[in-house]
Every structure is written in structure tokens, then in C-alpha cells.
Amino acid sequence: MSKDLLLEVGSEEIPARFLPKALEDLRDLIKGRLEAAGIAPRTTRVLGTPRRLAFLAEGLPELQTEKMEVVLGPSRKAAFDAQGNPTKAAEGFARGQGVEVSDLIVEATPKGEYVAVRKKTGGTPTAQLLARILPESIAAIPFPKSMRWGTGELRFVRPIHWIVALFGKDVIPFQLGEVKSGRESRGHRFLHPGSVKIGAPSEYVEAMEGHGVIVDPADRRARIETEVHAWASTVDGLPVSDPALLDHVTCLVELPTTVRGEFDSAYLALPREVLITAMREHQKVFSVEHPSGRLLPYFVSVLNITPKHHEVVVRGNERVLRARLADARFFFEEDRKVRLEDRVESLRKVLFQAKLGSIRDKVERLERLVETCGRLAAAAGKGTPAGEEILGSLGHAGRAATLCKADLVTHMVGEFPDLQGIMGREYARLDGEPEEVAVAIEEHYRPRHAGGPLPETPAGALLALADKLDTLAGCFHAELLPTSTQDPYGLRRAALGIIAILERFEDWRLPLDAAVSEALALHGDVETSGTRDGLLEFLKGRLANYLLSSGCPHDAVEAVISARLHKKLHLYGPGAENTFSWDVAGIIARARVLAQAKDSDGFLPLAAAFRRVVNIIPEGAETSVHAAEREPAEADLAETYVEVLRAAEPLVRERRYEELFGLLRALKPKVDRFFDEVRVMDAAHPDRQAQRLGLLTLIANLFYEIADFSKIVIESDKQT
């Protein structure tokens, strides 16, 4: 037999930003404890409003699962003496397990024979277990901030007023602080403030809705979204898409009701983002736009009551919003009295970080770093359209670097920090700056979050790269490093932003290691300090995570990163410089090609050939393809290598890695013949041994242009 479970914890209003995570934690805590206790339910579900957290589970067994458990004790030698009499170790073990010494058995294990006892465990009534599991789970919810109240020691996000705990139709009795569990919930604070008696878990959702509470957040969200769209359509408009605001207001209400209001169309002269932000941040209302994208002078509010006098509520909302928009217009007009360019020196009074100076210091570094990164990328793409594009954008990127932080000292950004960059763009346009400069000022903050929009323009991308590189270099120089739980300067986000931008502008081929060196130099760091290696290692880790999160298998990621970031390759012969060892877009492209190729029929033989090559090469082997005398199989391999190399050079430059795989397959039979017919490690002829190892080293380096194939996991590896 099975029963359903309901737990509801009622409290004062929980902050909206805490609610979603609290529900996830409650589900995970209870579900994990139920499974560990052997009373796992068929299904689980969490529900919640600002005044309650609820957990519903279907199909819990009424009794804990019974099982036989073997508990090992001391070794047989320690438990019995030479005459077979039990020692104190055996007696103590038996006493601890609640059995007689005569009940002990001997179990054979891989480590030898041990005394043991077989015990039947489980069979405890589920209700008895729940009386312990439920209060433990409630107390364990890790809120960002919690509080104590009254005289108790219990900590929770807000004072708890009631607890509903039902297993089937029966109350699970326990006490948390001064509150005892029962079956009485509470309805809507204003519409149905009295108690609500819950007969069984299956009645909970319907009973609460009958008392003015929609307990399912997904249901409330859908209702709000439908009503907001309906109101917007009455003025031939659409609500401005804002999923974060929709989630937030869902967590503010128990019974959502929406109303539409309007404001003076004169405010539409303000920038679109100013109006939307003012309405969202101050009033939590939805803006309305025409299908063409033009903002309309209307808004939709979400209420937690059903008003008796609809027009009174609307007028109240309009009056409050009018004051907010008037403030925004004042800030905007005051800001317009000073050009962005004239605000730059004021940034000397704004601290970036105590060890890294002012924002003005950062701007000066950005002006230089934009130029340096642009020149590095242009040199890597010399003679290509990408190289010309970069050179053509340097002037605009440099000017944007000078102005990009100036809006931080404006009234508007002081009121709405989320508008930094956006206001810089708008003020730059009004100051008559080129459009490319204005757009780059906004784009240099991109991506603002993981998966967010990337810069679209070359100038914006250059400035975004420089800004993030400077932050990383400065923090690593000052040893302001992230930990496993803390990243106050957003260094992981900055690193992932750099990687995403370089993938977006893949034709640039910016050598990231060189850019890192230049960024560190602007902070007075030198390569011998080890800071550069630490920062590159950090970037390598972020690159690996970036690839893994995009679906690349772990071994493919490790194979590509190991080959490209840890090996100084000489594809074009001894002394040739590999300028793309930190070509991020190339690394990403290789990883994805390798991830696809490793499942093909021809991959495993190719990987096996590579392993045969690298396994025999000692450290420091000289590379050489020229020799006065070679055996036939050796000469055949050398000739094939030269042909493959000649064809590979343009493929590597153009990142045509799928075709490069096809070329490498041509080496496979030649490598097999070479190992079958040629004695590589020929101590009697050291010169021949050296030339053969040199040839194999060249072949290995050619493979490394894609990956270190030895990192790829194959079935034989798993079995061993």
C-alpha cells in the first residue's frame, strides 16, 4: 500500500528572489532523505507562493523496505584466538550489534576473512520516519539570509506561522520551534485570511485555489502572461518581452490580477531603455510596444488582490509611475548638460579596485590595449578581409575606449546601474559621436551574462575583449583570484565572455596568449612572475568548461586542449613558429570536429597509429625529414609525410579540419608498414635511430595540429 505526502511551511512573505531556489532546495532535501531511507515516492512536486513552501509526493510506501545487511567486524584472526575462543574484539563487536557471540559468522572478502553479523533492517513505518525527515529538511534549507524570532534558536528566512504535514489523511506530528504541525493552512492574506483545513494531499491545490491562493508557480506565471498579453492587445500592442520580470512578479503574488494604465506620451522622448528600466525597477510593471517595436504610452501592472474599484487602482498606479518617470526625465536632462567626453576626468574619483587604481586608470589601459589587441589580430589575419576589418575599426574602438566608462558618473546610471553602457551609447549619439563609437560603448559590456548577446561590431568586440582582459590581468596581478565559491570580480564570466567573442569573430585568429602578455604588461607584470601562466591556465580551464557545456565529450576536449596549449608545434619544420597556439576559435573548431569524428569507423585505427608513433618518441627528439639513406618502408613513410604536409598547410590555415582528418588517414598504412619492417630503436646505429625518431616526431606534430589522440578513450582503455 502507498500514500501521498504533503508538507506546507507557512511564513511571512518570502523575498521573491529567494523563492525559486528555496523550492528547489526543499525538493532536493526531502527527496534525497526519502530515497536514503528506502521510502522513495513515485513522483515529487514543489509548489509555493510568497507565504508558503510546499512539497507534494505521490506513492510513498507505508513501510520502509526491508533488507538483509551484512555488517563486517574485526578480522577472523583478531576475533578468535588460536584455540577458537572469542577475543574481546569479537565480544565488543557482538555487543555493539546487539547479538550474541554465537550469532557471529565468518565472511570471505577480497581482503581476507572477517567476522560479521547478518541483520534485518528496514520495516519502520513511514510515518515514523517522516516525523524526523520533514523537520530536518525544513531547517536545512540554505537561504542566502535567514533570521531568528521569538525566544527560539530556529533560523528561517521569515518567521514560520503554520506547518501542514499529512501522510494520506493522517497528520505527521512534529514541532519546529514553537510551531506544531497539523492540517490547517491559511488562505489569501486579504481575500480569505482564515484557516483552510486540508483533508488529504490530493485536495491541497484545489482547496487553496478555493481560498484565493494559486499554489503552482507555473500556473500563476501562465495566468499573468496571458492577462498581460490580453491587456496589451486592447491598445494594439504587445508586452515588451521580459522573462526575468515575469518570474519576479510570479513570486510576488498568490492570486494574480492585472490592470492596464497609461502615461503621458511626452515621456516617450526619453530613450526606450530608460522608460522600460524605470517601469520595471521601480514599479515592476510591463511596458507595452507596437508590433513595429515602437514603445507605447501604456503599462500593465500585476496585483495581488482583486480590486473592488478598478479605476481607483489604475489611477494610483499611474500617479506613482508619473513621479518615477518625471525623476527619470530630470536625470536625463541633467546628464545632457555635460558631454561624455567632459566626464572622463571625473573617473579619477571613482575607484575601480584599491590595488588597481581608478576607473580613469582602467580607461587609459583600455585605450592602449584596444590598439594592441587590434594589431595582434590584424597581424594574424594579414592580407585577409578580417585583417582589414580590424584595422578599419581601430579608430572607432580607441575613441569608444576613451568614452566607455564615462556614463558611470551620470545621474541616470547612478539611479539605474543596469543602464551602464546603454546610457553611454545614447549620450554618445546625442553628442554627435560616430554611430560605430556609440554602439561599441554599449557592446563592450557584452555578454552581460552567460549565453547573453555578443558584440556585433568589430569595434565593440575589440573593446569588449580589452575590457575583460584588463580585468583578468589586473586581478591576477593583484592576486584577487576566484575561489570555488566566490568570484566577486566576475573573472569566470569575463573569461567565458572572451572565449565566446573569439568564437563569434572566428576569422580574427587573435593569439590570446600574446594578448594576455600585453594586458599584464600594462599592470607592470612580467612573465617571469608566473602570473601569465596562472592566467592562461585559468583561461584554459574556462575553455574546457565552455566546450563541455556545448556538448563536446570530455576526452575530445582534453585531447584538443592538451595538443594545442601545451605543445610547441613546428608544423613547417624546425624553427618555424606556430603563431596560432592560442587560436581559441581554432581550438573550438577542432574539438567539435574531433567529437564528431571519434564515432566514425575510421577513427580508432587512426588513433591507434598515432599512439604507436608517440609511445616510442623520447623527450627532446630532433625533427628531420631529410636523410642520406633510408630503408624502403622508412622512405615510403617520409615521402608520404612530405606530400601530406604540403596538402595540410592550407587546411590548417583555413581550419578545414575534416579534410585534414582525411589526409591523416593516408599515413595510417605507411605507419603500420614502417613499424612492421623497420627497427626504430637501433642502438648499434645511433644516427639511423635519431633520423627515424625525428621522422616520427614530425608525424606526431602533424597529428597534434588536430589533437593529442592518446587522450581519446576507446573501449580497450575502459576495459583495462
C-alpha positions in Angstrom: 0.0 0.0 0.0 1.1 3.6 -0.6 0.0 7.0 0.4 0.7 10.6 -0.7 2.6 13.2 1.3 2.0 16.9 1.7 4.3 19.4 3.5 3.5 23.1 3.6 5.5 25.6 5.6 3.7 28.9 6.0 5.5 32.1 6.9 5.7 35.8 6.5 6.3 36.9 2.9 9.5 35.4 1.5 11.6 37.7 -0.8 10.7 37.0 -4.4 14.4 36.4 -5.3 14.7 33.7 -2.7 11.6 31.7 -3.6 12.6 29.6 -6.7 15.8 28.4 -5.1 14.1 27.7 -1.8 11.6 25.4 -3.6 14.4 23.6 -5.4 16.3 23.1 -2.2 13.2 21.8 -0.3 12.5 19.3 -3.1 16.1 18.0 -3.2 16.4 17.8 0.6 13.2 15.9 1.2 13.6 13.7 -1.9 17.2 12.8 -1.0 16.2 11.8 2.5 13.2 9.8 1.4 15.4 7.8 -1.0 18.1 7.3 1.5 15.6 6.0 4.0 14.2 3.5 1.5 10.8 5.2 1.1 11.2 6.8 -2.3 8.0 8.2 -3.8 6.8 7.7 -7.4 6.6 11.4 -8.2 7.5 14.7 -6.4 6.4 18.2 -6.9 7.1 21.6 -5.3 4.6 24.4 -5.0 5.0 27.8 -3.5 3.8 31.4 -3.1 5.4 34.3 -1.2 3.8 32.9 2.0 4.4 29.2 1.7 6.7 26.5 0.5 5.0 23.2 -0.3 6.2 19.7 -1.2 3.9 17.0 -2.7 4.8 13.4 -3.2 2.8 10.5 -4.6 3.1 6.9 -3.9 5.2 6.6 -0.7 5.2 3.1 0.8 3.6 2.8 4.2 6.5 0.7 5.5 10.3 1.1 4.9 11.7 -1.5 2.6 13.2 -4.5 4.5 16.6 -5.9 3.5 19.3 -8.1 4.9 22.5 -6.3 5.7 25.9 -7.8 6.4 27.9 -5.8 8.9 31.6 -6.6 9.0 33.6 -6.6 12.2 37.2 -7.4 13.0 39.2 -9.9 11.1 38.9 -13.6 12.0 42.4 -13.7 13.4 41.6 -10.7 15.7 38.2 -12.1 16.7 39.3 -15.6 17.8 42.5 -16.9 19.4 44.4 -20.0 18.5 42.0 -22.2 20.4 39.0 -20.7 18.6 37.8 -18.8 21.6 36.3 -15.3 21.0 38.5 -12.4 22.0 37.5 -9.1 23.5 37.3 -7.7 19.9 34.6 -10.3 19.0 32.7 -9.8 22.2 32.8 -6.0 21.8 31.6 -6.2 18.1 28.7 -8.6 19.1 27.7 -6.3 22.0 27.7 -3.3 19.7 25.5 -5.1 17.2 23.1 -6.3 19.9 23.7 -10.0 19.2 25.4 -12.9 21.0 28.9 -14.0 20.1 27.4 -17.3 18.9 25.5 -15.3 16.2 28.6 -14.1 14.6 29.5 -15.6 11.2 32.7 -15.5 9.1 32.6 -13.7 5.7 35.2 -14.1 3.0 36.2 -10.7 1.4 38.9 -9.7 -1.1 41.0 -8.6 1.9 40.6 -11.9 3.8 38.1 -13.4 6.3 36.2 -11.2 8.7 33.6 -11.9 11.4 30.2 -10.4 10.6 26.6 -10.3 11.6 23.6 -10.6 9.3 20.9 -8.1 10.3 17.4 -7.4 9.0 17.0 -3.7 8.5 14.1 -1.6 7.5 10.4 -2.2 8.1 10.0 1.0 10.0 6.6 2.7 9.5 7.0 5.6 7.0 5.0 8.0 9.2 7.6 7.5 12.0 10.5 8.3 9.5 8.7 11.3 8.2 8.4 12.8 11.7 12.2 13.1 11.6 12.8 13.7 7.9 10.4 16.7 7.4 11.6 19.0 10.2 15.2 18.2 9.4 14.6 19.2 5.8 12.9 22.4 6.6 15.7 23.5 8.9 18.3 22.6 6.3 17.1 25.0 3.6 20.1 27.2 2.8 18.6 30.7 2.4 21.0 33.5 1.4 19.8 35.3 4.6 17.9 33.9 7.5 16.6 35.1 10.8 15.6 34.1 14.4 12.5 35.3 16.1 10.9 35.0 19.5 12.9 33.1 22.0 13.8 30.0 19.9 17.1 29.1 18.1 15.4 28.1 14.8 16.6 30.1 11.8 14.5 30.5 8.7 14.1 33.1 6.0 11.0 34.6 7.7 9.0 33.7 10.9 7.1 30.5 10.5 3.4 30.7 11.3 2.0 27.2 10.4 3.0 23.8 9.1 0.8 21.3 7.3 2.2 17.8 7.3 -0.1 15.0 6.0 0.7 11.4 5.1 -2.5 10.3 3.5 -5.2 11.7 5.7 -3.1 11.5 8.9 -1.1 14.3 10.4 2.7 13.7 10.8 3.3 15.1 14.3 6.4 17.2 14.9 7.3 20.6 16.3 9.7 23.1 14.7 10.5 26.0 17.0 7.2 26.9 18.6 5.0 25.7 15.7 3.4 22.3 15.7 2.4 20.5 12.5 -1.2 20.0 11.7 -3.7 20.1 8.8 -4.7 23.8 8.8 -3.2 26.1 6.2 -4.1 29.8 5.5 -5.9 31.4 2.6 -5.1 34.6 0.8 -4.0 37.2 3.4 -6.6 39.8 2.3 -9.3 37.8 0.4 -9.5 34.7 2.6 -7.4 35.3 5.7 -8.9 32.4 7.7 -7.7 28.9 8.1 -8.1 26.2 5.5 -8.4 22.6 6.6 -6.7 20.1 4.3 -8.2 16.7 4.3 -5.6 14.9 2.2 -2.6 15.8 0.0 -4.7 15.3 -3.2 -7.1 18.0 -2.0 -4.4 20.6 -1.4 -4.2 22.5 -4.8 -8.0 22.8 -5.2 -8.6 23.7 -1.6 -6.1 26.5 -1.7 -7.4 27.9 -5.0 -10.9 28.0 -3.4 -9.4 30.3 -0.8 -7.7 32.7 -3.1 -4.2 31.0 -3.5 -2.8 29.6 -6.7 0.0 27.5 -5.2 1.5 26.3 -8.5 4.1 29.0 -9.7 3.9 27.7 -13.3 0.1 28.2 -13.2 0.5 31.8 -11.8 3.1 32.6 -14.4 0.9 31.4 -17.3 -2.1 33.4 -16.0 0.0 36.5 -15.7 1.5 36.1 -19.1 -1.9 35.6 -20.7 -3.5 38.5 -19.0 -0.6 40.9 -19.8 -0.9 40.0 -23.5 -4.6 40.5 -23.4 -4.3 44.0 -21.9 -1.6 45.0 -24.4 -3.8 43.8 -27.3 -6.5 46.3 -26.2 -4.2 49.1 -27.4 -3.0 47.1 -30.5 0.3 46.4 -28.7 2.5 43.7 -27.3 4.1 43.4 -23.9 7.9 44.0 -24.0 9.4 40.6 -23.5 10.9 40.4 -20.0 11.1 36.8 -18.7 13.0 37.9 -15.6 10.3 40.4 -14.6 7.6 37.7 -15.3 9.4 35.3 -13.0 9.8 38.0 -10.4 6.1 39.1 -10.2 5.1 35.4 -10.2 6.9 35.2 -6.9 5.3 38.4 -5.5 1.6 37.3 -5.7 -0.7 34.5 -4.6 -3.7 35.4 -6.8 -2.6 37.5 -9.8 -4.8 40.2 -11.2 -3.7 42.6 -13.9 -4.7 46.2 -14.8 -3.7 48.4 -17.6 -2.6 52.0 -17.1 -1.1 54.8 -19.3 1.3 57.7 -19.0 1.9 61.0 -20.8 3.2 60.3 -24.3 5.7 63.2 -23.8 7.8 60.8 -21.8 8.4 58.7 -25.0 11.0 61.3 -25.9 13.2 59.5 -23.3 15.4 56.6 -24.6 13.4 53.4 -24.8 15.7 51.6 -22.2 15.2 54.4 -19.7 11.4 54.1 -19.7 11.5 50.3 -19.6 14.0 50.2 -16.8 12.2 52.9 -14.7 8.9 51.0 -15.0 10.5 47.6 -14.3 12.8 48.5 -11.5 10.5 50.9 -9.6 7.0 49.6 -10.3 7.5 46.1 -11.5 5.2 46.8 -14.4 5.3 45.5 -18.0 6.0 48.0 -20.8 3.9 47.9 -24.0 5.2 48.3 -27.5 3.7 48.5 -31.0 4.4 45.4 -33.2 6.9 47.5 -35.1 8.9 47.9 -31.8 7.9 51.5 -31.0 7.2 51.9 -27.3 3.6 52.9 -26.5 2.5 55.0 -23.5 0.9 52.1 -21.7 1.8 49.6 -19.0 0.3 46.6 -17.3 0.5 46.1 -13.5 0.2 42.8 -11.7 -1.7 43.0 -8.4 -2.1 40.5 -5.5 -5.8 41.4 -5.0 -9.0 41.7 -6.9 -9.8 45.4 -6.6 -13.4 46.5 -6.0 -12.8 49.8 -7.6 -10.7 49.1 -10.7 -10.3 52.7 -11.8 -9.0 53.8 -8.4 -6.2 51.3 -8.5 -5.3 52.3 -12.0 -5.2 56.0 -11.1 -3.0 55.2 -8.1 -0.5 53.2 -10.3 -0.5 56.0 -12.9 0.2 58.6 -10.3 3.2 56.7 -8.8 4.6 55.9 -12.2 4.3 59.5 -13.3 6.5 60.6 -10.4 9.1 57.9 -11.3 9.2 59.0 -15.0 9.5 62.6 -14.0 12.5 61.7 -12.0 14.0 59.8 -14.9 13.4 62.8 -17.2 15.1 65.1 -14.7 18.1 62.8 -14.5 18.3 62.6 -18.3 18.1 66.3 -18.8 20.7 67.0 -16.1 23.1 64.5 -17.7 22.7 66.1 -21.1 24.2 69.3 -19.7 27.7 67.7 -19.7 29.2 65.9 -22.7 30.5 62.4 -22.2 34.0 63.5 -23.2 34.0 66.1 -20.4 33.1 63.4 -17.8 36.2 61.3 -18.4 38.5 63.1 -16.0 35.8 62.7 -13.3 36.5 59.0 -13.4 39.7 59.6 -11.5 37.5 60.0 -8.4 35.8 56.6 -9.0 37.7 53.6 -7.6 38.0 50.6 -9.8 39.7 48.5 -7.1 42.0 49.6 -4.3 45.0 47.7 -5.8 44.2 48.6 -9.4 43.5 52.3 -9.2 40.6 54.4 -10.5 38.3 53.9 -13.4 40.3 56.5 -15.3 43.4 54.4 -14.9 41.4 51.5 -16.4 40.3 53.6 -19.3 43.9 54.6 -20.0 44.9 50.9 -20.1 41.9 50.1 -22.4 43.0 52.8 -24.9 46.3 51.1 -25.2 45.1 47.5 -25.0 42.5 48.0 -27.7 45.2 49.2 -30.1 47.5 46.3 -29.1 44.8 43.6 -29.4 43.8 45.1 -32.8 47.3 45.0 -34.1 47.8 41.4 -32.9 44.6 40.2 -34.6 45.3 42.2 -37.7 48.8 40.7 -38.0 47.4 37.2 -37.5 44.9 37.9 -40.3 47.2 39.9 -42.5 46.1 40.1 -46.1 42.6 38.7 -45.3 39.3 40.6 -45.1 39.2 40.0 -41.4 42.6 41.7 -41.0 41.4 44.7 -43.0 38.2 44.8 -40.9 40.1 45.0 -37.7 42.4 47.8 -38.9 39.5 49.8 -40.1 37.8 49.6 -36.7 40.7 50.6 -34.6 40.0 54.3 -34.7 36.4 53.8 -33.5 37.4 51.3 -30.9 40.0 53.6 -29.5 37.6 56.5 -29.2 35.0 54.2 -27.6 37.6 53.1 -25.1 38.1 56.7 -24.0 34.3 57.2 -23.5 33.1 53.8 -22.5 33.1 54.3 -18.7 32.0 58.0 -18.7 28.4 57.2 -18.1 29.3 55.7 -14.7 29.3 59.3 -13.3 25.9 60.2 -14.8 22.7 60.6 -12.7 20.9 58.0 -14.8 23.4 55.2 -14.2 23.6 56.2 -10.6 19.9 55.6 -10.3 19.8 52.5 -12.6 23.2 50.7 -12.6 21.9 48.2 -15.2 21.9 51.0 -17.8 25.6 51.4 -17.8 26.8 51.2 -21.4 23.3 51.7 -22.7 23.3 55.3 -21.5 26.8 55.8 -22.7 25.6 54.8 -26.2 22.6 57.2 -26.0 24.6 60.1 -24.8 27.4 59.5 -27.3 24.8 59.6 -30.1 23.4 62.9 -28.8 26.9 64.2 -28.5 27.4 63.6 -32.2 29.9 60.7 -31.9 30.0 58.3 -34.8 27.5 55.5 -34.6 30.3 52.9 -34.5 31.6 54.6 -31.4 28.2 54.8 -29.7 27.4 51.2 -30.4 30.8 50.0 -29.2 30.3 51.7 -25.9 27.2 49.6 -25.2 28.6 46.4 -26.7 31.8 46.4 -24.6 29.8 45.1 -21.6 28.6 42.1 -23.7 27.9 39.3 -22.9 26.4 40.7 -19.7 25.6 37.1 -18.6 26.2 33.6 -19.7 24.6 33.0 -23.1 23.8 36.7 -23.4 24.1 38.6 -26.7 27.6 39.1 -28.0 29.1 42.2 -29.6 28.0 42.6 -33.2 30.5 45.2 -34.4 34.3 44.9 -34.7 34.9 48.0 -32.6 32.6 46.7 -29.9 34.2 43.3 -29.9 37.7 44.7 -29.6 36.7 46.9 -26.7 34.9 44.1 -25.0 37.9 41.8 -25.3 40.2 44.6 -24.0 37.9 45.3 -21.0 37.7 41.7 -20.0 41.4 41.1 -20.5 42.3 44.1 -18.4 40.1 42.9 -15.5 41.5 39.4 -15.6 45.1 40.7 -15.9 44.6 43.2 -13.1 43.0 40.8 -10.7 45.6 38.0 -11.3 48.4 40.6 -10.9 46.9 41.8 -7.6 46.2 38.1 -6.6 42.4 38.8 -6.4 41.6 35.3 -7.6 38.3 33.5 -7.5 37.7 30.6 -5.2 35.5 27.6 -5.5 32.6 29.5 -4.0 33.4 33.2 -4.5 34.1 35.2 -7.7 33.5 38.8 -6.6 35.1 40.4 -9.7 33.3 38.1 -12.2 36.6 36.6 -13.6 34.9 33.4 -14.7 32.3 35.4 -16.6 35.0 37.6 -18.1 36.9 34.6 -19.3 33.9 32.9 -20.8 33.0 36.2 -22.5 36.4 36.4 -24.2 36.0 32.8 -25.4 32.5 33.4 -26.8 33.6 36.6 -28.5 36.6 35.0 -30.1 34.4 32.2 -31.4 31.9 34.8 -32.7 34.7 36.6 -34.6 36.5 33.4 -35.6 38.3 34.9 -38.6 40.3 37.2 -36.4 42.6 34.5 -35.0 43.7 36.7 -32.1 46.6 34.9 -30.3 45.2 35.1 -26.8 48.5 34.3 -25.1 50.1 37.3 -26.6 47.2 39.5 -25.7 47.4 38.3 -22.1 51.1 39.2 -22.0 50.3 42.7 -23.2 47.4 43.1 -20.7 49.7 42.1 -17.8 52.4 44.4 -19.0 50.0 47.4 -18.6 49.8 46.4 -14.9 53.5 46.3 -14.6 53.6 42.5 -14.5 56.5 40.5 -16.0 56.2 37.0 -17.5 58.8 35.6 -15.0 56.4 36.2 -12.2 54.3 33.2 -13.1 51.1 35.3 -13.3 50.9 34.8 -17.0 51.0 31.0 -16.7 48.4 31.1 -14.0 46.1 33.3 -16.0 46.5 31.1 -19.1 45.8 28.0 -17.1 42.6 29.7 -15.8 41.6 30.6 -19.3 42.3 27.0 -20.4 40.0 25.7 -17.7 37.2 28.1 -18.8 37.7 27.0 -22.4 37.4 23.4 -21.4 34.2 24.1 -19.5 32.9 26.1 -22.4 33.4 23.1 -24.8 31.9 20.6 -22.3 28.8 22.7 -21.8 28.3 22.8 -25.6 28.2 19.0 -25.7 31.8 18.1 -26.6 32.9 14.8 -24.9 35.4 15.2 -22.1 38.1 13.1 -23.8 37.8 15.1 -27.1 38.1 18.4 -25.1 41.2 17.1 -23.3 42.7 15.8 -26.5 42.4 19.2 -28.3 43.4 21.4 -25.4 46.4 19.2 -24.5 47.7 19.3 -28.0 47.2 23.0 -28.7 48.0 24.7 -25.4 50.8 22.6 -24.0 52.9 21.6 -27.0 55.1 24.0 -29.1 54.4 22.6 -32.5 56.6 23.1 -35.6 54.4 22.1 -38.4 56.6 23.7 -41.1 59.9 22.3 -39.9 62.5 23.0 -37.2 62.5 26.6 -36.0 59.2 27.5 -37.6 56.9 29.5 -35.2 53.4 28.4 -34.6 51.5 31.7 -34.3 48.1 30.1 -33.6 48.9 28.1 -30.5 46.2 30.1 -28.6 43.8 30.5 -31.5 40.6 30.0 -29.5 38.2 29.7 -32.4 40.5 27.1 -34.0 40.6 25.1 -30.7 36.8 25.1 -30.6 36.5 24.1 -34.2 38.9 21.2 -33.7 37.1 20.0 -30.6 33.8 19.8 -32.4 35.2 18.1 -35.5 37.0 15.6 -33.3 33.9 15.0 -31.2 32.1 14.0 -34.4 34.9 12.1 -36.0 35.7 9.9 -32.9 32.5 8.0 -33.5 33.3 7.2 -37.2 34.5 3.8 -38.4 38.0 5.1 -39.4 38.8 6.9 -36.2 40.1 4.1 -34.0 42.7 2.8 -36.4 43.9 6.3 -36.8 44.2 6.8 -33.1 46.0 3.5 -32.8 48.5 4.6 -35.4 49.1 7.9 -33.5 49.7 6.0 -30.3 52.3 3.7 -31.9 54.1 6.9 -33.0 54.1 8.9 -29.8 54.7 5.9 -27.5 58.2 5.4 -28.9 59.3 9.0 -29.2 61.6 10.1 -26.3 61.7 13.7 -24.9 63.7 16.1 -27.0 63.8 14.1 -30.2 65.0 16.2 -33.1 62.7 16.6 -36.1 64.1 15.7 -39.5 62.7 14.5 -42.8 66.0 14.5 -44.8 68.3 11.5 -44.7 71.1 10.2 -46.9 69.9 6.6 -46.6 66.6 5.0 -45.7 65.0 1.6 -45.8 62.1 1.2 -48.2 59.3 1.4 -45.6 61.0 4.3 -44.0 61.5 6.2 -47.3 57.9 5.5 -48.2 56.7 7.0 -44.9 58.9 10.1 -45.3 57.7 10.7 -48.9 54.1 10.3 -47.8 54.7 12.7 -44.9 56.0 15.4 -47.2 53.0 15.0 -49.5 50.6 15.1 -46.6 52.4 18.1 -45.1 52.2 20.1 -48.3 48.5 19.5 -48.6 47.9 20.1 -44.8 49.4 23.5 -44.7 46.4 25.4 -46.3 44.0 23.1 -44.5 45.4 24.1 -41.1 45.5 27.8 -42.0 41.9 27.7 -43.2 40.7 25.4 -40.3 39.4 22.7 -42.7 39.9 20.1 -40.1 37.5 17.5 -41.6 39.6 17.4 -44.7 42.8 17.2 -42.5 41.4 14.1 -40.9 41.2 12.5 -44.4 44.8 13.4 -45.1 46.0 11.9 -41.9 44.3 8.6 -42.7 46.7 8.3 -45.6 49.6 8.0 -43.1 48.0 5.1 -41.3 49.1 2.2 -43.6 52.5 3.8 -44.1 53.0 4.0 -40.3 51.9 0.3 -39.9 54.4 -0.8 -42.6 57.2 1.3 -41.0 56.8 -0.4 -37.7 56.5 -3.9 -39.2 59.7 -3.6 -41.4 61.9 -1.0 -39.7 63.8 -1.3 -36.4 63.4 2.1 -34.9 65.4 1.8 -31.7 68.7 0.6 -33.2 71.4 1.2 -30.6 74.0 -0.2 -32.9 73.3 2.7 -35.4 72.5 5.8 -33.4 72.4 8.0 -36.4 69.7 5.9 -38.0 67.8 5.7 -34.8 67.9 9.5 -34.4 66.7 10.1 -38.0 63.8 7.6 -37.6 62.7 9.2 -34.3 62.9 12.6 -35.9 60.6 11.4 -38.7 58.1 10.0 -36.2 58.3 13.3 -34.3 57.3 15.2 -37.4 54.4 12.9 -38.0 53.3 13.2 -34.3 53.4 17.0 -34.6 51.2 16.8 -37.7 48.6 14.8 -35.7 48.9 17.4 -32.9 47.6 20.0 -35.3 44.2 18.5 -34.5 44.6 16.7 -31.2 46.6 14.6 -28.8 44.9 11.3 -29.9 46.3 9.5 -26.9 43.7 11.3 -24.7 40.8 9.7 -26.6 39.1 7.0 -24.6 38.4 3.8 -26.5 36.9 0.5 -25.4 40.2 -1.2 -24.7 41.1 1.7 -22.4 37.8 1.3 -20.4 38.4 -2.5 -20.0 41.9 -2.0 -18.6 
